[in-house]
Amino acid sequence: MPFSISETFDSVLSRLVAARIPSPRLETRLLLAEVLQLAENQLLPSGAELTQEQCRRLEDMLALRLRHCPLCKILGRKGFYKYDFIVDENVLSPRPDTEILVEAAVSLAKQKKLRTMVDFGTGSGCILLSVLGDVPEMAGTGVDISAAALEVAVRNAQNLGLSDRTGFINAGWFDEDIAVRLGQKFDLMVSNPPYIPSADIAGLAEEVRAHDPLLALDGGKDGLRDYHRLAEIAPLILKPGAYILLEAGIGQARDIASVFEDKGFVLEQIRNDLNSIPRCVILHN
């Protein structure tokens, strides 16, 4: 039997509230917009009714959300910076904190006329493709050890019309031949590598712990393992005058800077995110 949208809205909202889901009213609207095939900013037709099929689909999605599957991975997409990205369980859900890195990369690329970039641990491609989308003169390469993640990144590049300026390599930065496989040197290196200390993984929110790839989270004993490796290979893949932009976990920015300074790089700036947490480490050679 069909149900009115207004009644359904109230029912879904109350269930999300009871499950302590953040922003329950917004998420209710997004779930209903999805089943009604409306744009996220369209008003819901409160006087209309859902069909039985729409009710079934809504119930399926709601059941996932109540088990703390991230909404973006239920919907299969996530807004990030200025663009929409396909996401699934094979990639890290893009986060607003990372937009600080994108903004810095775009500003530097335009100011310094940087033309080539490499993104280590590209995942969905959200960093790489956001920068390329804003800087038409640039070309970039995304590197990821996960072939499944790269499939998502390739689809995002296609959807955004950036395939002609984007390449992808299925590799890890611990591979001995990574510099050879890249086959060129770059003006800009960006990365949001794994930086959660291994012992802290179990204490992460379920949305993160159970639905983001462990490979994208676990940064070793102190969370700095991957930064040490990136600092080792950076001199092999960067041109003179190149820049490095790295996302940092809480309390890590200064230590990350030191890791790269030990390899001869110069710290230019540490930028805070919107919560005033030092989040983006900017260095140059």
C-alpha positions in Angstrom: 0.0 0.0 0.0 1.4 3.4 -0.9 2.6 5.8 1.8 2.6 9.5 1.8 6.0 11.2 1.5 5.4 13.4 4.6 4.5 10.4 6.8 7.5 8.4 5.4 9.8 11.4 6.1 8.7 11.5 9.7 9.2 7.7 10.1 12.6 7.6 8.5 13.7 10.7 10.5 12.7 9.1 13.8 14.6 5.9 13.1 17.7 7.8 12.1 17.5 9.9 15.3 17.1 6.7 17.4 20.2 5.2 15.8 22.1 8.5 16.5 22.9 9.0 12.9 24.5 12.5 12.4 22.4 15.1 10.4 19.3 12.8 10.4 17.0 15.4 8.8 19.4 16.0 5.9 20.0 12.3 5.4 16.3 11.6 5.4 15.8 14.1 2.6 18.7 12.6 0.6 17.3 9.1 1.0 13.9 10.1 -0.2 15.3 12.2 -3.0 17.2 9.1 -4.2 14.1 6.8 -4.3 12.1 9.5 -6.0 14.9 10.2 -8.5 15.0 13.9 -7.6 18.1 16.1 -7.5 19.4 16.5 -4.0 18.4 20.2 -3.9 14.8 19.6 -5.2 11.9 20.0 -2.8 10.2 16.8 -1.9 6.6 16.7 -3.1 5.1 16.2 0.4 1.6 15.6 -0.8 2.6 12.7 -3.1 2.8 9.0 -2.2 5.6 6.4 -2.5 4.9 3.3 -4.6 5.5 -0.1 -3.0 8.7 -0.5 -5.0 9.9 2.8 -3.8 9.1 1.9 -0.2 11.0 -1.4 -0.6 14.1 0.4 -2.0 13.9 3.0 0.8 13.7 0.3 3.4 16.7 -1.5 2.0 18.8 1.7 2.0 17.6 2.7 5.5 18.5 -0.8 6.8 22.1 -0.3 5.5 22.3 3.2 7.1 21.0 2.0 10.4 23.9 -0.5 10.3 26.2 2.5 9.9 27.1 2.0 6.3 28.1 5.6 5.1 25.3 7.3 3.2 27.7 8.0 0.3 28.3 4.3 -0.1 24.6 3.6 -0.1 24.0 6.2 -2.7 27.2 5.4 -4.6 28.4 9.0 -4.9 29.9 11.8 -2.8 30.1 15.5 -3.3 33.7 16.7 -2.8 35.1 20.1 -3.5 33.2 21.3 -6.6 32.5 17.8 -8.1 30.5 14.6 -7.6 32.5 11.3 -7.4 31.5 7.7 -7.6 32.4 5.9 -4.4 32.1 2.3 -3.2 33.6 0.0 -0.5 36.9 -0.1 -2.5 37.7 3.6 -1.9 38.1 6.0 1.0 35.0 8.2 1.4 36.1 11.7 0.4 36.1 14.1 3.4 35.8 17.8 3.6 39.1 18.1 5.5 40.9 17.0 2.3 39.4 19.9 0.3 42.1 22.1 2.1 44.7 20.1 0.2 42.9 20.5 -3.1 42.5 24.3 -2.6 46.2 24.6 -1.8 47.2 22.5 -4.9 45.0 24.5 -7.2 46.4 27.8 -5.9 50.0 26.7 -6.2 49.5 25.1 -9.7 48.1 28.4 -11.0 50.6 30.7 -9.2 53.7 28.6 -10.1 52.4 27.4 -13.5 52.8 23.7 -12.5 51.9 21.4 -15.3 52.3 17.8 -14.1 51.2 16.1 -10.9 51.2 12.7 -9.3 48.7 11.5 -6.7 49.8 8.6 -4.5 47.0 6.6 -3.1 44.5 8.2 -5.5 41.5 6.0 -4.4 38.4 7.5 -6.1 40.7 10.1 -7.7 38.9 12.9 -5.8 42.1 14.9 -5.2 43.8 14.4 -8.6 40.6 15.1 -10.6 39.5 18.1 -8.5 42.9 19.7 -9.2 42.8 18.9 -12.9 39.2 20.1 -13.1 40.2 23.5 -11.9 43.6 23.7 -13.7 43.0 22.9 -17.4 46.7 23.2 -18.2 47.7 20.3 -16.0 47.9 16.6 -16.6 48.2 14.0 -13.8 48.9 10.4 -12.8 47.0 8.6 -10.1 48.8 5.7 -8.4 47.1 3.1 -6.2 47.9 -0.4 -5.1 44.2 -1.4 -5.4 43.1 -2.3 -8.9 39.5 -2.1 -7.7 40.0 1.5 -6.5 41.5 2.5 -9.8 38.4 1.2 -11.6 36.5 3.7 -9.6 39.0 6.5 -10.4 38.9 5.7 -14.1 35.1 6.0 -14.1 35.3 9.3 -12.3 37.8 10.7 -14.8 35.4 9.6 -17.6 32.4 11.2 -15.9 34.2 14.5 -15.4 35.6 14.6 -18.9 39.2 14.4 -17.7 40.4 11.1 -19.2 42.6 12.8 -21.8 44.7 14.5 -19.1 44.7 11.6 -16.6 46.7 8.4 -16.4 46.5 5.6 -13.7 49.1 3.1 -12.5 48.3 0.1 -10.4 51.3 0.1 -8.1 52.4 0.8 -4.5 54.9 3.3 -3.4 56.8 0.6 -1.6 57.5 -1.1 -5.0 61.2 -0.9 -5.8 60.6 0.1 -9.4 57.9 2.7 -8.7 60.0 5.6 -10.1 60.8 3.6 -13.3 57.1 2.7 -13.7 56.1 6.4 -13.5 58.4 7.1 -16.3 58.6 10.9 -15.8 59.2 13.6 -13.2 56.5 15.8 -11.9 56.0 19.4 -10.8 53.6 18.5 -8.0 53.1 15.5 -5.7 50.0 15.1 -3.6 49.0 12.3 -1.2 46.5 11.5 1.5 48.3 8.3 2.6 47.2 6.0 5.4 48.0 7.7 8.7 46.0 6.1 11.4 48.3 4.3 13.9 47.6 0.6 13.7 46.5 0.4 17.4 43.9 3.1 16.8 42.0 1.3 14.0 39.8 -0.6 16.3 38.6 2.6 18.0 37.5 4.3 14.7 33.8 5.0 14.0 32.1 2.0 12.4 31.4 4.0 9.3 35.1 4.3 8.8 36.4 1.0 10.3 34.0 -1.3 8.6 33.5 0.6 5.3 36.7 2.3 4.3 39.6 0.1 2.9 42.0 -0.9 5.7 44.8 -0.2 3.2 43.8 3.4 3.1 43.7 3.8 6.9 46.5 1.8 8.6 49.7 3.9 8.7 51.7 1.5 10.8 52.8 1.7 14.4 53.1 5.5 14.6 51.0 6.4 11.6 54.1 7.8 9.7 55.3 4.6 7.9 54.0 5.8 4.5 55.4 9.3 4.8 58.9 7.9 5.3 58.6 6.0 2.1 57.1 8.9 0.2 60.0 11.0 1.4 62.4 8.4 0.1 61.0 8.3 -3.4 60.1 12.0 -3.8 63.6 13.1 -4.9 63.5 10.4 -7.7 60.2 11.6 -9.2 60.1 15.4 -8.7 61.6 18.1 -10.9 63.6 21.0 -9.4 61.3 23.5 -7.9 58.5 21.0 -7.4 56.0 21.0 -4.5 54.7 18.3 -2.2 51.3 18.5 -0.5 50.3 15.9 2.1 47.3 15.4 4.3 48.1 14.9 8.0 46.3 13.3 10.9 45.6 15.1 14.1 48.9 16.0 15.8 51.1 14.7 12.9 51.8 17.7 10.7 55.0 18.8 12.3 56.4 15.2 12.4 55.5 14.7 8.8 57.3 18.0 7.9 60.4 16.7 9.7 60.4 13.5 7.8 60.7 15.4 4.5 63.0 18.0 5.9 65.4 15.2 6.7 65.4 14.4 3.0 66.3 17.9 2.0 62.8 19.3 1.4 61.8 22.8 2.7 58.7 23.3 4.7 56.7 26.2 3.1 53.5 26.1 5.1 51.1 24.0 7.3 47.5 24.8 6.6 44.7 24.2 9.1 41.4 22.6 8.1 38.0 24.2 8.9 38.3 22.9 12.5 41.6 24.6 13.0 43.5 21.3 12.9 46.9 21.4 11.1 45.9 19.3 8.1 47.9 20.1 4.9 51.7 20.0 4.9 53.2 22.0 2.0 56.9 21.5 1.1 59.2 22.2 -1.9 62.6 21.1 -3.1 
